[in-house]
Amino acid sequence: MLSNLLNVFKISDLRNKLLFVVAMVTVYRIGVAIRVPGVDPFAIEQLRASADQQGALGFLNLFSGGAFESFSIFALGIMPYITASIIMQVLGVVIPKLEQLQQEGAVGQRKITQYTRYVTIGLATLQATGLTFIFGTGNGQAFFGSGNVPSVVLLPDGLWPRAYLIIPTLVAGTAVLMWLGEMISQRGIGNGMSMIIFASVVASLPGGFWGILQLNKTFWFVAMIILTLAIIVAVVFVELGQRRIPVQFAKRVVGRRMMGGQNTYIPLKVNQAGIIPIIFASSILLLPVILSNVLGSGEGWRGDVASLVDEYIVNPSNVVYITLFALMIVAFAYFYNSIAFDPVRQADQLRRQGGFIPGIRPGPQTEKYLGKAVNRITLPGAVFIAIIAILPYILLLAADVSTFGFAGTSVLISVGVALELMRQIDSQLTLRNYEGFLS
């Protein structure tokens, strides 16, 4: 392993790419420490204490790498870009123009990337305005549930005119993060957005373990370490798992040459959706919170609705929340896979290329076979990520601790991104006749 690691630094091109990634991540972590101008530092301490809890604030703080709890210039994190990418992918199914761009290769992908940037800036503007109004006026308690968030007033001297400075600053921070991610993808190694998320979630893990240890929960501290190691092993096993659909290509004569005839396969990952179902489920669970905030928390049925939401929807210590979260993860895994993998398009592409699945007739039978295979392999992958997401909740519920946050999701993201980075480094080493890490 040590010799393989030294081989990475022997190749100047690969070494420069890795150093560039480290430099960009360093810039990102420095930006996390730069606070938005004009906010009350004492209120930031209250916000930091609230963000250590599980729930909506913990979810926002996880994907911002701790920037949200200090209300730094990167407080929105890369989530607006992720949301915009998911929106564009979903719209590609229902809008023929976008679907056509997806099939045009690099040229179409550049246009889609440009549209995604515009959507990202729009979403970042909406989120920055909403967060500034919520925490600038002390409405965080009403918006995120009274059980988790105190009345944090970041702008004690009034919302305006400081909001004119804070909102553009938060939007500019998201734009800079988007630029950093694209630079990593172009000049570094690995996917830039994934590397930023990786840096965010890894930065939050030590603080989570330290929070448990500070509460003198030594037994549960050891239990969380064992659970985290078990999750790492399970994630590696599942992430590398594939269902390989065999494909044969018919031989054909082109000029004087015999073309085709080779055997290959269609790799179907057990967990094709990654962490996207978790993001979807967490976002949807925030909708009842928004609804209860609109209705208010007065007397009568409005107060009952607000109490119901506070008790069951935004309370990670409740069994109802855990159950809903798990079921929604499974449902969104099926939804995302139905968008990401189209059996009709895949079967049509095979037919055009002269390929076929042994024992399966081209056309509708191939479509039916691929659809059945995807549905069958989605279930274990969806159940797996649901278990990974709720296991820390269950353990922390038993330990009566609420400061660790999204441990399962953090490990799932970290291991997935690390494996993809290792694959790309392996391919670079193998290309230059070096032995890789995974070989």
ZAMARGU-4260 file (C-alpha; in steps of 0.2 Angstrom, whole numbers, plus 5000, padded with zeros to 4 digits):
<rodrens>
0) 5000/5000/5000 | 5014/5012/5004 | 5023/5009/4988 | 5007/5011/4978 | 5005/5028/4987
5) 5022/5033/4983 | 5018/5029/4964 | 5005/5042/4965 | 5018/5056/4968 | 5030/5049/4955
10) 5018/5054/4941 | 5019/5073/4940 | 5003/5075/4931 | 4993/5065/4944 | 5003/5073/4958
15) 4998/5091/4952 | 4980/5086/4950 | 4980/5079/4968 | 4988/5095/4975 | 4976/5106/4965
20) 4961/5097/4973 | 4969/5099/4991 | 4972/5118/4987 | 4954/5120/4982 | 4947/5111/4997
25) 4958/5122/5008 | 4951/5137/5000 | 4934/5130/5004 | 4938/5127/5022 | 4945/5144/5024
30) 4929/5151/5017 | 4919/5141/5030 | 4928/5151/5043 | 4923/5168/5036 | 4907/5175/5044
35) 4894/5185/5034 | 4897/5203/5039 | 4884/5212/5050 | 4877/5197/5061 | 4877/5196/5080
40) 4891/5185/5086 | 4882/5181/5102 | 4867/5175/5092 | 4879/5164/5081 | 4884/5154/5097
45) 4865/5150/5099 | 4863/5145/5081 | 4879/5134/5083 | 4871/5125/5098 | 4855/5123/5088
50) 4864/5116/5073 | 4872/5102/5083 | 4855/5094/5085 | 4847/5082/5073 | 4833/5088/5061
55) 4832/5101/5048 | 4846/5112/5055 | 4858/5097/5057 | 4854/5092/5039 | 4858/5110/5032
60) 4874/5111/5043 | 4880/5093/5037 | 4881/5098/5019 | 4888/5115/5022 | 4903/5108/5032
65) 4899/5118/5048 | 4897/5134/5038 | 4878/5135/5042 | 4881/5135/5061 | 4893/5150/5060
70) 4883/5159/5046 | 4898/5160/5035 | 4899/5166/5017 | 4897/5147/5012 | 4882/5145/5024
75) 4871/5138/5009 | 4884/5125/5004 | 4883/5116/4988 | 4865/5111/4991 | 4857/5123/4979
80) 4868/5116/4965 | 4863/5098/4970 | 4845/5103/4970 | 4847/5112/4953 | 4855/5096/4945
85) 4841/5085/4952 | 4828/5097/4945 | 4836/5097/4928 | 4838/5078/4928 | 4819/5076/4932
90) 4814/5090/4919 | 4824/5080/4906 | 4811/5067/4907 | 4796/5078/4904 | 4803/5092/4893
95) 4808/5085/4875 | 4820/5099/4872 | 4831/5095/4887 | 4830/5076/4883 | 4836/5080/4866
100) 4851/5090/4874 | 4855/5075/4885 | 4857/5065/4869 | 4868/5077/4860 | 4884/5072/4869
105) 4897/5085/4875 | 4888/5100/4866 | 4871/5097/4874 | 4879/5093/4891 | 4888/5111/4891
110) 4871/5119/4888 | 4863/5109/4902 | 4877/5114/4913 | 4874/5132/4909 | 4855/5130/4913
115) 4860/5121/4929 | 4870/5136/4934 | 4856/5148/4931 | 4844/5137/4941 | 4857/5136/4955
120) 4859/5155/4957 | 4840/5157/4957 | 4838/5144/4971 | 4852/5151/4981 | 4844/5168/4980
125) 4828/5161/4987 | 4836/5151/5000 | 4847/5166/5005 | 4832/5177/5006 | 4822/5165/5016
130) 4836/5161/5029 | 4840/5180/5031 | 4822/5183/5035 | 4820/5168/5046 | 4835/5171/5057
135) 4837/5189/5055 | 4820/5192/5063 | 4821/5177/5075 | 4808/5166/5067 | 4819/5151/5066
140) 4809/5143/5081 | 4793/5144/5072 | 4800/5138/5055 | 4811/5124/5061 | 4800/5118/5075
145) 4800/5124/5093 | 4808/5108/5100 | 4825/5111/5091 | 4828/5129/5088 | 4828/5144/5100
150) 4823/5161/5094 | 4840/5166/5086 | 4840/5184/5081 | 4856/5187/5070 | 4851/5205/5066
155) 4846/5213/5082 | 4847/5231/5075 | 4834/5227/5061 | 4833/5217/5045 | 4836/5232/5033
160) 4848/5238/5026 | 4860/5224/5032 | 4850/5211/5022 | 4855/5220/5006 | 4873/5215/5010
165) 4870/5197/5018 | 4859/5190/5004 | 4871/5194/4989 | 4885/5188/5000 | 4877/5171/5003
170) 4873/5169/4984 | 4890/5174/4979 | 4897/5161/4991 | 4887/5147/4982 | 4893/5154/4966
175) 4911/5153/4972 | 4908/5135/4978 | 4900/5130/4961 | 4916/5137/4952 | 4927/5128/4964
180) 4919/5112/4960 | 4920/5114/4942 | 4938/5119/4943 | 4941/5103/4953 | 4932/5093/4939
185) 4942/5101/4925 | 4960/5103/4932 | 4960/5090/4947 | 4954/5072/4949 | 4937/5066/4953
190) 4920/5075/4953 | 4922/5093/4960 | 4905/5094/4968 | 4907/5077/4976 | 4924/5082/4983
195) 4916/5098/4991 | 4902/5087/4999 | 4916/5075/5005 | 4926/5088/5013 | 4910/5095/5021
200) 4904/5079/5029 | 4921/5073/5034 | 4924/5089/5043 | 4908/5086/5054 | 4912/5068/5059
205) 4926/5072/5073 | 4914/5084/5081 | 4900/5072/5082 | 4911/5059/5091 | 4918/5072/5102
210) 4901/5078/5107 | 4896/5060/5113 | 4912/5059/5123 | 4909/5076/5131 | 4893/5069/5138
215) 4902/5055/5147 | 4894/5042/5136 | 4909/5031/5134 | 4900/5015/5131 | 4889/5024/5117
220) 4905/5032/5110 | 4913/5015/5108 | 4897/5009/5101 | 4896/5023/5088 | 4914/5019/5082
225) 4910/5001/5080 | 4894/5005/5071 | 4903/5018/5060 | 4916/5005/5055 | 4903/4992/5051
230) 4894/5005/5040 | 4910/5008/5031 | 4912/4989/5027 | 4894/4987/5022 | 4895/5003/5011
235) 4911/4997/5002 | 4903/4980/4999 | 4887/4987/4992 | 4895/5001/4982 | 4906/4988/4973
240) 4891/4976/4971 | 4884/4975/4953 | 4871/4965/4943 | 4879/4962/4926 | 4867/4959/4912
245) 4876/4950/4898 | 4876/4957/4881 | 4881/4950/4864 | 4884/4960/4848 | 4880/4952/4831
250) 4894/4950/4819 | 4893/4961/4803 | 4904/4963/4788 | 4910/4981/4785 | 4920/4982/4769
255) 4932/4967/4770 | 4932/4967/4789 | 4922/4957/4801 | 4915/4969/4815 | 4906/4965/4831
260) 4904/4948/4839 | 4911/4953/4856 | 4903/4950/4873 | 4900/4963/4886 | 4888/4967/4900
265) 4877/4981/4907 | 4883/4985/4925 | 4868/4988/4936 | 4874/4995/4953 | 4865/4989/4969
270) 4864/5007/4975 | 4862/5017/4959 | 4854/5032/4967 | 4867/5035/4980 | 4862/5048/4993
275) 4849/5057/4982 | 4834/5047/4990 | 4840/5053/5008 | 4841/5071/5001 | 4824/5070/4993
280) 4816/5062/5009 | 4824/5075/5021 | 4818/5089/5009 | 4800/5083/5008 | 4799/5081/5027
285) 4802/5100/5028 | 4786/5104/5019 | 4774/5100/5033 | 4785/5112/5044 | 4783/5126/5031
290) 4764/5122/5031 | 4763/5123/5049 | 4773/5139/5049 | 4761/5147/5037 | 4745/5141/5047
295) 4753/5148/5063 | 4752/5141/5080 | 4737/5149/5088 | 4722/5141/5097 | 4711/5128/5089
300) 4716/5116/5075 | 4730/5127/5069 | 4739/5124/5086 | 4735/5106/5084 | 4743/5105/5067
305) 4759/5114/5073 | 4760/5102/5089 | 4758/5087/5078 | 4772/5093/5066 | 4783/5097/5081
310) 4780/5080/5089 | 4781/5068/5075 | 4788/5077/5059 | 4803/5087/5065 | 4808/5076/5080
315) 4821/5063/5076 | 4819/5055/5093 | 4801/5050/5088 | 4798/5032/5080 | 4785/5040/5068
320) 4799/5051/5061 | 4811/5037/5059 | 4798/5026/5050 | 4792/5040/5038 | 4810/5044/5034
325) 4815/5026/5030 | 4799/5023/5019 | 4802/5039/5010 | 4820/5034/5006 | 4814/5018/4999
330) 4801/5026/4988 | 4812/5040/4982 | 4825/5027/4977 | 4813/5018/4965 | 4808/5035/4959
335) 4825/5041/4955 | 4830/5024/4947 | 4815/5025/4936 | 4822/5042/4929 | 4841/5038/4929
340) 4839/5021/4920 | 4826/5020/4906 | 4823/5002/4900 | 4815/5008/4884 | 4829/5019/4879
345) 4842/5006/4884 | 4833/4992/4874 | 4832/5004/4859 | 4850/5008/4860 | 4855/4990/4861
350) 4844/4986/4845 | 4852/5000/4835 | 4870/4994/4840 | 4866/4976/4835 | 4867/4970/4853
355) 4855/4958/4862 | 4853/4949/4879 | 4856/4930/4877 | 4839/4921/4877 | 4829/4937/4877
360) 4821/4944/4860 | 4825/4962/4856 | 4811/4974/4858 | 4798/4973/4871 | 4804/4958/4879
365) 4821/4966/4882 | 4812/4981/4889 | 4802/4970/4901 | 4818/4960/4906 | 4828/4976/4910
370) 4814/4984/4919 | 4811/4969/4930 | 4830/4968/4933 | 4831/4986/4939 | 4816/4984/4950
375) 4823/4969/4959 | 4840/4976/4962 | 4833/4993/4968 | 4824/4985/4983 | 4840/4979/4992
380) 4849/4995/4988 | 4835/5006/4994 | 4833/4996/5010 | 4851/4997/5013 | 4853/5015/5012
385) 4837/5017/5023 | 4845/5006/5036 | 4861/5016/5035 | 4852/5032/5037 | 4841/5027/5052
390) 4854/5016/5062 | 4862/5031/5070 | 4845/5038/5075 | 4840/5022/5083 | 4857/5020/5093
395) 4857/5038/5098 | 4839/5036/5103 | 4844/5022/5115 | 4859/5032/5121 | 4848/5047/5124
400) 4860/5058/5114 | 4855/5071/5101 | 4872/5079/5096 | 4879/5067/5083 | 4868/5071/5068
405) 4868/5062/5051 | 4882/5049/5055 | 4875/5036/5043 | 4873/5048/5029 | 4890/5055/5032
410) 4899/5038/5031 | 4889/5034/5015 | 4894/5050/5006 | 4912/5049/5012 | 4915/5031/5007
415) 4906/5033/4990 | 4916/5048/4985 | 4932/5040/4992 | 4929/5024/4982 | 4926/5034/4966
420) 4942/5044/4969 | 4952/5028/4971 | 4945/5021/4955 | 4950/5036/4945 | 4968/5036/4953
425) 4969/5017/4949 | 4965/5020/4931 | 4978/5034/4930 | 4991/5022/4938 | 4986/5007/4927
430) 4987/5018/4912 | 5006/5022/4916 | 5009/5003/4920 | 5009/5005/4939 | 4999/4994/4951
435) 4984/5002/4958 | 4976/5002/4975 | 4961/4992/4970 | 4970/4980/4959
</rodrens>
